[in-house]
Amino acid sequence: MEPSADDQHEPGLVTSPTDDHGLSNWVALFYDLVFVAAILIFTKGIEDVHPTTGAFWIVGVFVAAWWIWYSTTLLVHRIQVADVVHRMLLLFQMLVIVLMAMEARVSVDDDSALLGFEFALLLVSVSVMYLRAWRTSNPAARAAGQLAAVNGVAALCFLLGITVGEPLRLAIFVTGLLISVVGTAIVWHGAVVFATGDEAHYIERMAAFTLIVCGEAFIENALAVSGATISTIDLGSLVFEFVLVFALFSTYFEDIPPAGINPRRFRSWSGLHLVMQICIAATAVSATKLVGHALGERVPNDEILRLTVPLVIFYLALSGLDVCSRRRPVAPLATLHLVTAGAVGVVGVLAWYVPQIHLAEALPLIDVVAVAHLIAASKVRRLTEVLDPAVFAVA
């Protein structure tokens, strides 16, 4: 089928629709669900490692896995293939993603060579996907060939890295990831990123992944209290996390997807989603650490940081997403998100320094801030409007 005029993405990739009777949507859902398992493994790994160095390492591995998800998501939308070979490549990615999530915890204290090899395989799978598009008559063939080369070179960097020791290995790994990220951005530089249906697709995919992370947060907390007697603090922690995650969920879905995307800031919009999703997962991990503490106990300082810092960053990321949207004026909601970030920070400082504030006071205070923000945002949104995409068309 020849691409229509609306499907042209010169000089970037070009969509070449296929009639797959909706199969590609089901494959995308299946692909996303695998990340539910992967994220659970990542968060479980963070619970069992050093709260700083180990946690940062696992978060770094998650970022690398997210990049594969993001690259594949954009690739599939631009090229729109759903044949058997492509589905086999996706299945291969799913398997390796889960293995990499399992290896992330082990590699904190052990050798990271296997982890690097697994990520090299993922980059090779992305490269092969682009290579298949390059060998067709697809108008995107030239760009696809460039991206196949970019990800192939990145994969070679990871394969080279596993042959040397630390810390040189880590430097080579980072270089390989940067080649994939920066190379992809360069190939797309100046391209008309959005055409008919593009914005809706990207919003849907990012919203789906955010929904997965929110669901994982519920599951993480429920698993932490399962198998034991439901004490007051177990129930309190569970209720706190459910209220908090629902508030974060509602805030995101009421504010961000309906606001659209400013195509000039698409890359920033995508990156801020990654930051926000990491923060949601981090709150789930932090909430599980509170299980077992008595309501009258002082909140340990490190737990205060682990709980409040991700929430502060979450609202800061929302403020950045406001700037990347088509909602105007930007100031009302962006300011509200900044104020809420400050309010969460104040609660954290009070819980840290004021002896009279225990879990029984700290957790409800955080929920009150999150819910108050949700109510205030519904009123502030009335002062704004979402402008037509044509206003932001890329020149």
VOPAGU-2260 file (C-alpha; in pm, 1 decimal, decimal comma):
REM VOPAGU-2260
SITE   aa  ch    i         X         Y         Z
SITE  MET   A    0       0,0       0,0       0,0
SITE  GLU   A    1     140,1     339,4     -96,8
SITE  PRO   A    2     167,1     590,0     188,7
SITE  SER   A    3     -73,0     881,0     169,1
SITE  ALA   A    4      33,0    1243,0     181,8
SITE  ASP   A    5     -56,0    1258,9     549,4
SITE  ASP   A    6     177,3     970,3     616,8
SITE  GLN   A    7     486,3    1143,0     478,8
SITE  HIS   A    8     756,5    1220,2     733,3
SITE  GLU   A    9    1029,9    1374,5     520,6
SITE  PRO   A   10    1314,9    1393,5     591,3
SITE  GLY   A   11    1264,5    1152,0     879,6
SITE  LEU   A   12    1101,9     815,0     888,8
SITE  VAL   A   13     786,3     753,6     693,3
SITE  THR   A   14     484,0     555,8     794,1
SITE  SER   A   15     384,0     275,7     563,9
SITE  PRO   A   16      54,4     145,8     701,8
SITE  THR   A   17     -40,2    -217,5     678,4
SITE  ASP   A   18    -379,2    -380,2     725,7
SITE  ASP   A   19    -310,3    -613,6    1016,5
SITE  HIS   A   20    -667,2    -612,0    1157,0
SITE  GLY   A   21    -547,3    -446,3    1479,5
SITE  LEU   A   22    -284,6    -709,4    1551,6
SITE  SER   A   23     -16,1    -445,4    1601,7
SITE  ASN   A   24    -218,9    -296,8    1889,5
SITE  TRP   A   25    -239,6    -632,5    2064,3
SITE  VAL   A   26     131,3    -690,4    2011,0
SITE  ALA   A   27     204,1    -347,4    2159,8
SITE  LEU   A   28     -10,0    -430,9    2464,3
SITE  PHE   A   29     167,9    -762,9    2509,9
SITE  TYR   A   30     502,2    -585,0    2474,0
SITE  ASP   A   31     404,6    -333,0    2742,7
SITE  LEU   A   32     284,3    -599,9    2983,4
SITE  VAL   A   33     626,4    -761,4    2981,4
SITE  PHE   A   34     756,4    -438,3    3129,1
SITE  VAL   A   35     521,6    -489,5    3426,7
SITE  ALA   A   36     725,9    -796,3    3517,7
SITE  ALA   A   37    1052,2    -618,8    3441,2
SITE  ILE   A   38     967,2    -314,9    3655,3
SITE  LEU   A   39     865,8    -540,0    3945,4
SITE  ILE   A   40    1204,3    -710,2    3920,0
SITE  PHE   A   41    1383,2    -374,8    3903,5
SITE  THR   A   42    1203,0    -236,6    4209,3
SITE  LYS   A   43    1252,8    -557,9    4404,8
SITE  GLY   A   44    1622,9    -536,3    4325,5
SITE  ILE   A   45    1640,7    -180,1    4457,9
SITE  GLU   A   46    1493,4    -294,2    4789,1
SITE  ASP   A   47    1780,9    -537,4    4840,9
SITE  VAL   A   48    2081,1    -320,6    4750,2
SITE  HIS   A   49    2271,0     -27,9    4896,8
SITE  PRO   A   50    2028,4     268,4    4899,4
SITE  THR   A   51    2263,6     490,8    4697,7
SITE  THR   A   52    2518,4     318,8    4474,2
SITE  GLY   A   53    2315,1       2,4    4417,3
SITE  ALA   A   54    1990,7     189,6    4358,3
SITE  PHE   A   55    2152,4     428,7    4110,2
SITE  TRP   A   56    2297,4     135,5    3917,3
SITE  ILE   A   57    1960,0     -37,9    3886,9
SITE  VAL   A   58    1791,4     288,6    3787,5
SITE  GLY   A   59    2057,9     326,2    3518,4
SITE  VAL   A   60    1978,0     -21,5    3386,6
SITE  PHE   A   61    1607,8      67,6    3387,7
SITE  VAL   A   62    1682,8     381,8    3184,3
SITE  ALA   A   63    1866,9     167,6    2928,0
SITE  ALA   A   64    1571,4     -74,5    2911,0
SITE  TRP   A   65    1331,4     219,0    2876,1
SITE  TRP   A   66    1536,7     345,6    2582,3
SITE  ILE   A   67    1484,8      14,6    2403,5
SITE  TRP   A   68    1111,4      38,6    2470,0
SITE  TYR   A   69    1104,5     398,1    2347,7
SITE  SER   A   70    1313,5     329,8    2036,6
SITE  THR   A   71    1102,3      30,4    1942,7
SITE  THR   A   72     778,4     219,3    2006,0
SITE  LEU   A   73     878,5     503,5    1772,4
SITE  LEU   A   74    1016,1     260,3    1515,6
SITE  VAL   A   75     699,5      51,3    1503,7
SITE  HIS   A   76     479,1     357,8    1464,8
SITE  ARG   A   77     689,8     510,1    1189,9
SITE  ILE   A   78     728,1     190,7     987,2
SITE  GLN   A   79     415,1       5,5    1105,2
SITE  VAL   A   80     510,1    -354,1    1049,7
SITE  ALA   A   81     346,9    -646,0    1223,9
SITE  ASP   A   82     462,7    -946,7    1026,0
SITE  VAL   A   83     581,8   -1270,9    1184,1
SITE  VAL   A   84     951,4   -1180,2    1171,0
SITE  HIS   A   85     888,9    -850,1    1345,8
SITE  ARG   A   86     680,9   -1019,2    1614,6
SITE  MET   A   87     961,5   -1268,0    1671,0
SITE  LEU   A   88    1203,4    -978,7    1717,3
SITE  LEU   A   89     967,6    -824,9    1972,5
SITE  LEU   A   90     937,8   -1158,6    2152,5
SITE  PHE   A   91    1316,8   -1179,1    2162,4
SITE  GLN   A   92    1329,4    -830,9    2314,9
SITE  MET   A   93    1073,6    -927,5    2579,5
SITE  LEU   A   94    1281,3   -1224,4    2688,7
SITE  VAL   A   95    1605,9   -1028,8    2703,3
SITE  ILE   A   96    1442,8    -736,4    2890,2
SITE  VAL   A   97    1329,5    -971,9    3167,1
SITE  LEU   A   98    1672,0   -1136,7    3180,2
SITE  MET   A   99    1836,8    -795,4    3198,4
SITE  ALA   A  100    1607,1    -690,7    3484,1
SITE  MET   A  101    1707,1   -1006,3    3671,4
SITE  GLU   A  102    2074,8    -945,7    3601,2
SITE  ALA   A  103    2058,3    -581,9    3718,4
SITE  ARG   A  104    2048,9    -682,8    4086,0
SITE  VAL   A  105    2324,9    -943,1    4047,1
SITE  SER   A  106    2552,4    -704,3    3858,5
SITE  VAL   A  107    2552,7    -459,3    4150,7
SITE  ASP   A  108    2785,8    -688,5    4344,4
SITE  ASP   A  109    2914,5    -905,2    4061,1
SITE  ASP   A  110    3048,2    -875,8    3708,1
SITE  SER   A  111    2841,9    -666,4    3463,5
SITE  ALA   A  112    2961,6    -844,8    3148,2
SITE  LEU   A  113    2643,9   -1050,1    3106,2
SITE  LEU   A  114    2430,7    -739,2    3150,5
SITE  GLY   A  115    2629,7    -561,1    2880,0
SITE  PHE   A  116    2594,9    -858,4    2646,8
SITE  GLU   A  117    2217,1    -863,4    2698,6
SITE  PHE   A  118    2185,7    -494,3    2616,9
SITE  ALA   A  119    2402,0    -545,0    2307,3
SITE  LEU   A  120    2149,0    -806,1    2193,1
SITE  LEU   A  121    1866,5    -556,6    2241,7
SITE  LEU   A  122    2047,9    -295,4    2034,2
SITE  VAL   A  123    2107,9    -556,7    1764,8
SITE  SER   A  124    1734,7    -633,7    1758,3
SITE  VAL   A  125    1655,5    -263,9    1706,1
SITE  SER   A  126    1922,4    -244,7    1435,8
SITE  VAL   A  127    1771,7    -545,8    1255,8
SITE  MET   A  128    1427,5    -386,5    1265,8
SITE  TYR   A  129    1563,4     -77,1    1093,9
SITE  LEU   A  130    1768,2    -289,9     855,3
SITE  ARG   A  131    1452,8    -466,1     738,4
SITE  ALA   A  132    1296,2    -127,2     659,5
SITE  TRP   A  133    1611,8     -16,5     477,6
SITE  ARG   A  134    1591,1    -314,4     241,8
SITE  THR   A  135    1238,1    -223,7     131,4
SITE  SER   A  136    1104,2      45,7    -100,3
SITE  ASN   A  137     979,3     236,4     202,9
SITE  PRO   A  138    1042,3     611,5     155,5
SITE  ALA   A  139    1207,3     597,9     498,5
SITE  ALA   A  140    1467,3     348,9     375,7
SITE  ARG   A  141    1759,9     589,6     384,7
SITE  ALA   A  142    1687,6     710,0     739,9
SITE  ALA   A  143    1619,4     352,4     851,8
SITE  GLY   A  144    1955,4     244,8     712,9
SITE  GLN   A  145    2128,7     520,6     909,5
SITE  LEU   A  146    1952,5     419,4    1230,3
SITE  ALA   A  147    2041,6      53,8    1169,4
SITE  ALA   A  148    2406,5     159,0    1149,6
SITE  VAL   A  149    2381,2     380,3    1459,1
SITE  ASN   A  150    2237,2     103,2    1676,0
SITE  GLY   A  151    2476,9    -151,1    1526,4
SITE  VAL   A  152    2775,8      62,2    1626,4
SITE  ALA   A  153    2625,1     109,6    1975,1
SITE  ALA   A  154    2589,4    -268,3    2007,7
SITE  LEU   A  155    2954,8    -313,3    1909,8
SITE  CYS   A  156    3053,1     -74,3    2188,4
SITE  PHE   A  157    2876,0    -292,3    2444,0
SITE  LEU   A  158    3036,8    -605,8    2302,9
SITE  LEU   A  159    3374,3    -433,6    2326,9
SITE  GLY   A  160    3300,0    -325,3    2682,7
SITE  ILE   A  161    3249,9    -678,5    2809,4
SITE  THR   A  162    3607,5    -764,9    2707,3
SITE  VAL   A  163    3764,5    -509,9    2945,3
SITE  GLY   A  164    3747,1    -451,3    3318,7
SITE  GLU   A  165    3597,3    -179,7    3534,0
SITE  PRO   A  166    3585,6     120,4    3527,5
SITE  LEU   A  167    3673,7     130,6    3156,4
SITE  ARG   A  168    3386,6    -107,0    3085,6
SITE  LEU   A  169    3132,0     130,3    3234,0
SITE  ALA   A  170    3273,3     418,7    3028,1
SITE  ILE   A  171    3239,2     213,5    2708,2
SITE  PHE   A  172    2884,7     111,1    2802,5
SITE  VAL   A  173    2785,2     475,1    2855,5
SITE  THR   A  174    2947,9     567,9    2524,7
SITE  GLY   A  175    2749,6     298,1    2345,2
SITE  LEU   A  176    2421,3     415,2    2496,4
SITE  LEU   A  177    2498,9     776,4    2405,5
SITE  ILE   A  178    2574,7     673,1    2046,4
SITE  SER   A  179    2228,8     518,0    2021,2
SITE  VAL   A  180    2049,6     811,0    2186,3
SITE  VAL   A  181    2239,8    1097,1    2024,9
SITE  GLY   A  182    2264,9     922,4    1687,8
SITE  THR   A  183    1891,1     871,1    1680,9
SITE  ALA   A  184    1833,4    1237,5    1765,5
SITE  ILE   A  185    2071,0    1348,6    1488,4
SITE  VAL   A  186    1900,0    1133,9    1224,7
SITE  TRP   A  187    1566,1    1283,2    1324,4
SITE  HIS   A  188    1702,3    1638,7    1352,8
SITE  GLY   A  189    1498,9    1875,2    1141,2
SITE  ALA   A  190    1242,5    1606,9    1055,6
SITE  VAL   A  191     870,7    1672,0    1061,6
SITE  VAL   A  192     805,5    1457,0    1365,2
SITE  PHE   A  193     429,2    1489,0    1366,6
SITE  ALA   A  194     183,5    1402,5    1094,7
SITE  THR   A  195    -176,8    1287,8    1106,8
SITE  GLY   A  196    -229,1    1061,6    1408,1
SITE  ASP   A  197     131,0    1086,9    1533,8
SITE  GLU   A  198      58,6    1294,9    1842,1
SITE  ALA   A  199    -227,9    1069,0    1949,7
SITE  HIS   A  200      -4,6     763,7    1910,9
SITE  TYR   A  201     282,5     903,2    2117,7
SITE  ILE   A  202      49,5    1024,7    2391,8
SITE  GLU   A  203    -122,8     686,6    2401,5
SITE  ARG   A  204     205,3     494,3    2425,5
SITE  MET   A  205     351,4     715,4    2698,9
SITE  ALA   A  206      24,4     714,3    2889,2
SITE  ALA   A  207      10,6     334,2    2867,2
SITE  PHE   A  208     361,0     302,6    3010,6
SITE  THR   A  209     276,7     551,1    3287,8
SITE  LEU   A  210     -33,2     347,3    3367,3
SITE  ILE   A  211     184,6      35,5    3390,9
SITE  VAL   A  212     418,1     207,1    3637,5
SITE  CYS   A  213     123,2     325,7    3849,8
SITE  GLY   A  214     -20,1     -26,2    3854,4
SITE  GLU   A  215     320,7    -164,3    3950,2
SITE  ALA   A  216     327,5      78,5    4245,3
SITE  PHE   A  217       1,4     -68,6    4376,8
SITE  ILE   A  218     127,5    -423,8    4329,1
SITE  GLU   A  219     461,3    -348,1    4495,6
SITE  ASN   A  220     296,3    -220,1    4811,3
SITE  ALA   A  221      39,0    -499,7    4820,4
SITE  LEU   A  222     313,7    -761,8    4791,8
SITE  ALA   A  223     502,9    -598,5    5077,4
SITE  VAL   A  224     213,5    -652,3    5319,9
SITE  SER   A  225     101,0    -991,0    5187,7
SITE  GLY   A  226     178,2   -1307,7    5377,6
SITE  ALA   A  227     177,2   -1132,5    5712,6
SITE  THR   A  228     -76,0   -1024,2    5972,1
SITE  ILE   A  229    -232,0    -697,8    5864,7
SITE  SER   A  230    -122,0    -470,3    6144,2
SITE  THR   A  231    -221,9    -108,2    6176,8
SITE  ILE   A  232      92,2      15,0    6004,7
SITE  ASP   A  233      62,8    -240,6    5727,0
SITE  LEU   A  234    -287,9    -118,6    5652,8
SITE  GLY   A  235    -184,0     243,2    5702,5
SITE  SER   A  236     106,0     208,8    5461,6
SITE  LEU   A  237    -116,2      35,1    5208,0
SITE  VAL   A  238    -386,6     301,9    5227,6
SITE  PHE   A  239    -124,7     578,5    5210,7
SITE  GLU   A  240      32,7     433,6    4896,8
SITE  PHE   A  241    -301,4     369,2    4727,7
SITE  VAL   A  242    -422,6     724,3    4792,1
SITE  LEU   A  243     -89,4     872,4    4684,8
SITE  VAL   A  244     -55,4     671,7    4364,6
SITE  PHE   A  245    -416,9     737,6    4271,7
SITE  ALA   A  246    -356,3    1109,7    4322,3
SITE  LEU   A  247     -43,4    1095,0    4104,3
SITE  PHE   A  248    -230,6     887,8    3845,5
SITE  SER   A  249    -523,0    1131,5    3834,7
SITE  THR   A  250    -294,2    1434,0    3821,3
SITE  TYR   A  251    -105,5    1296,7    3523,5
SITE  PHE   A  252    -403,9    1174,0    3322,1
SITE  GLU   A  253    -609,6    1487,2    3381,0
SITE  ASP   A  254    -323,4    1726,9    3304,8
SITE  ILE   A  255     -79,0    1579,4    3053,7
SITE  PRO   A  256    -247,3    1364,9    2781,4
SITE  PRO   A  257    -530,2    1616,4    2714,5
SITE  ALA   A  258    -273,2    1899,4    2681,3
SITE  GLY   A  259    -115,4    1753,7    2366,4
SITE  ILE   A  260     246,9    1796,0    2261,8
SITE  ASN   A  261     437,9    2095,0    2133,9
SITE  PRO   A  262     624,4    1921,0    1846,3
SITE  ARG   A  263     924,6    2148,6    1894,0
SITE  ARG   A  264     968,4    2002,3    2242,5
SITE  PHE   A  265     883,8    1640,7    2170,4
SITE  ARG   A  266    1219,6    1504,1    2286,5
SITE  SER   A  267    1200,1    1697,6    2615,5
SITE  TRP   A  268     841,8    1576,3    2657,0
SITE  SER   A  269     960,3    1215,6    2618,1
SITE  GLY   A  270    1257,2    1254,0    2853,7
SITE  LEU   A  271    1044,3    1413,9    3125,2
SITE  HIS   A  272     810,8    1115,2    3105,7
SITE  LEU   A  273    1103,5     888,7    3187,7
SITE  VAL   A  274    1190,7    1103,3    3492,0
SITE  MET   A  275     829,9    1104,7    3607,5
SITE  GLN   A  276     789,1     727,3    3565,1
SITE  ILE   A  277    1106,3     658,1    3763,8
SITE  CYS   A  278     973,8     879,1    4043,5
SITE  ILE   A  279     641,2     694,6    4060,2
SITE  ALA   A  280     824,7     362,3    4088,4
SITE  ALA   A  281    1055,5     510,2    4352,2
SITE  THR   A  282     760,9     611,2    4571,9
SITE  ALA   A  283     640,9     249,5    4564,2
SITE  VAL   A  284     980,4     124,7    4678,8
SITE  SER   A  285     991,5     388,2    4952,4
SITE  ALA   A  286     642,8     300,2    5078,7
SITE  THR   A  287     739,2     -65,4    5117,4
SITE  LYS   A  288    1025,2      41,4    5344,2
SITE  LEU   A  289     771,4     186,2    5585,9
SITE  VAL   A  290     601,5    -148,7    5637,7
SITE  GLY   A  291     692,7    -280,2    5981,2
SITE  HIS   A  292     747,0      60,0    6142,7
SITE  ALA   A  293     506,9     147,3    6423,9
SITE  LEU   A  294     281,8     446,6    6374,9
SITE  GLY   A  295     442,5     619,9    6672,0
SITE  GLU   A  296     797,2     575,8    6541,4
SITE  ARG   A  297    1010,8     857,2    6409,5
SITE  VAL   A  298    1053,1     830,2    6034,8
SITE  PRO   A  299    1418,3     736,1    5964,3
SITE  ASN   A  300    1600,2    1017,7    5785,6
SITE  ASP   A  301    1699,8     802,3    5488,8
SITE  GLU   A  302    1338,9     691,6    5445,3
SITE  ILE   A  303    1225,7    1053,2    5446,9
SITE  LEU   A  304    1462,8    1123,3    5159,1
SITE  ARG   A  305    1364,5     810,1    4969,1
SITE  LEU   A  306     997,0     905,3    4992,7
SITE  THR   A  307     989,5    1282,6    4948,1
SITE  VAL   A  308    1270,1    1343,7    4695,3
SITE  PRO   A  309    1103,4    1135,6    4417,6
SITE  LEU   A  310     773,4    1312,2    4483,0
SITE  VAL   A  311     937,5    1654,1    4460,5
SITE  ILE   A  312    1100,3    1556,7    4130,7
SITE  PHE   A  313     768,8    1412,6    4005,2
SITE  TYR   A  314     593,2    1747,7    4040,0
SITE  LEU   A  315     892,3    1931,2    3893,2
SITE  ALA   A  316     872,4    1697,7    3591,7
SITE  LEU   A  317     501,4    1774,9    3557,9
SITE  SER   A  318     588,9    2143,2    3549,9
SITE  GLY   A  319     834,5    2073,5    3268,0
SITE  LEU   A  320     569,1    1874,3    3081,8
SITE  ASP   A  321     339,5    2175,9    3103,8
SITE  VAL   A  322     600,9    2376,8    2913,7
SITE  CYS   A  323     619,4    2101,3    2649,1
SITE  SER   A  324     243,2    2092,9    2595,8
SITE  ARG   A  325      -0,6    2293,5    2386,3
SITE  ARG   A  326    -180,2    2425,3    2696,7
SITE  ARG   A  327    -174,9    2802,9    2724,6
SITE  PRO   A  328    -106,5    2997,2    2930,4
SITE  VAL   A  329     163,0    2774,7    3075,5
SITE  ALA   A  330     210,7    2959,8    3404,4
SITE  PRO   A  331    -101,2    2858,2    3605,6
SITE  LEU   A  332     -55,2    2480,3    3606,7
SITE  ALA   A  333     324,6    2492,6    3591,2
SITE  THR   A  334     329,4    2720,4    3896,5
SITE  LEU   A  335      87,7    2494,5    4082,8
SITE  HIS   A  336     313,0    2195,5    4015,4
SITE  LEU   A  337     615,4    2390,2    4141,3
SITE  VAL   A  338     428,5    2497,0    4456,3
SITE  THR   A  339     323,6    2137,0    4521,2
SITE  ALA   A  340     683,4    2021,1    4481,0
SITE  GLY   A  341     781,0    2279,5    4741,6
SITE  ALA   A  342     500,9    2168,3    4974,9
SITE  VAL   A  343     615,6    1805,3    4957,5
SITE  GLY   A  344     968,0    1925,5    5031,9
SITE  VAL   A  345     842,4    2115,1    5336,6
SITE  VAL   A  346     669,5    1802,2    5469,3
SITE  GLY   A  347     995,6    1612,6    5425,3
SITE  VAL   A  348    1192,9    1877,3    5613,4
SITE  LEU   A  349     939,3    1881,9    5896,3
SITE  ALA   A  350     943,7    1502,0    5923,6
SITE  TRP   A  351    1322,9    1515,2    5933,0
SITE  TYR   A  352    1367,3    1785,9    6194,7
SITE  VAL   A  353    1052,5    1793,7    6409,4
SITE  PRO   A  354    1058,2    1512,9    6673,2
SITE  GLN   A  355     679,2    1523,9    6719,8
SITE  ILE   A  356     611,3    1420,1    6360,5
SITE  HIS   A  357     588,1    1042,7    6329,9
SITE  LEU   A  358     459,1     812,6    6059,6
SITE  ALA   A  359     103,4     872,9    6177,4
SITE  GLU   A  360     145,1    1241,7    6090,1
SITE  ALA   A  361     394,5    1232,3    5800,8
SITE  LEU   A  362     206,8     993,9    5571,1
SITE  PRO   A  363    -131,8    1169,9    5590,9
SITE  LEU   A  364      41,8    1505,2    5536,4
SITE  ILE   A  365     191,0    1383,2    5208,8
SITE  ASP   A  366    -145,4    1245,7    5097,1
SITE  VAL   A  367    -313,7    1574,3    5187,8
SITE  VAL   A  368     -65,7    1766,2    4970,7
SITE  ALA   A  369    -118,6    1528,8    4675,7
SITE  VAL   A  370    -498,7    1536,2    4701,2
SITE  ALA   A  371    -507,3    1913,4    4756,6
SITE  HIS   A  372    -300,2    1954,7    4441,0
SITE  LEU   A  373    -544,0    1733,0    4250,1
SITE  ILE   A  374    -839,9    1949,7    4359,6
SITE  ALA   A  375    -658,7    2276,9    4292,9
SITE  ALA   A  376    -545,5    2160,2    3947,1
SITE  SER   A  377    -905,3    2095,9    3841,4
SITE  LYS   A  378    -981,3    2462,2    3908,5
SITE  VAL   A  379    -659,4    2600,1    3759,9
SITE  ARG   A  380    -716,8    2411,3    3432,8
SITE  ARG   A  381   -1027,0    2623,7    3376,3
SITE  LEU   A  382    -798,1    2923,5    3334,8
SITE  THR   A  383    -619,0    2757,5    3042,9
SITE  GLU   A  384    -694,8    2618,6    2698,7
SITE  VAL   A  385    -527,0    2369,7    2467,5
SITE  LEU   A  386    -434,2    2540,7    2143,1
SITE  ASP   A  387    -477,7    2387,3    1799,5
SITE  PRO   A  388    -177,6    2178,4    1678,5
SITE  ALA   A  389    -146,3    2400,9    1370,4
SITE  VAL   A  390     -22,8    2682,4    1595,9
SITE  PHE   A  391     279,8    2471,6    1687,4
SITE  ALA   A  392     346,3    2318,4    1345,7
SITE  VAL   A  393     716,1    2253,7    1283,2
SITE  ALA   A  394     842,6    2490,8    1015,5
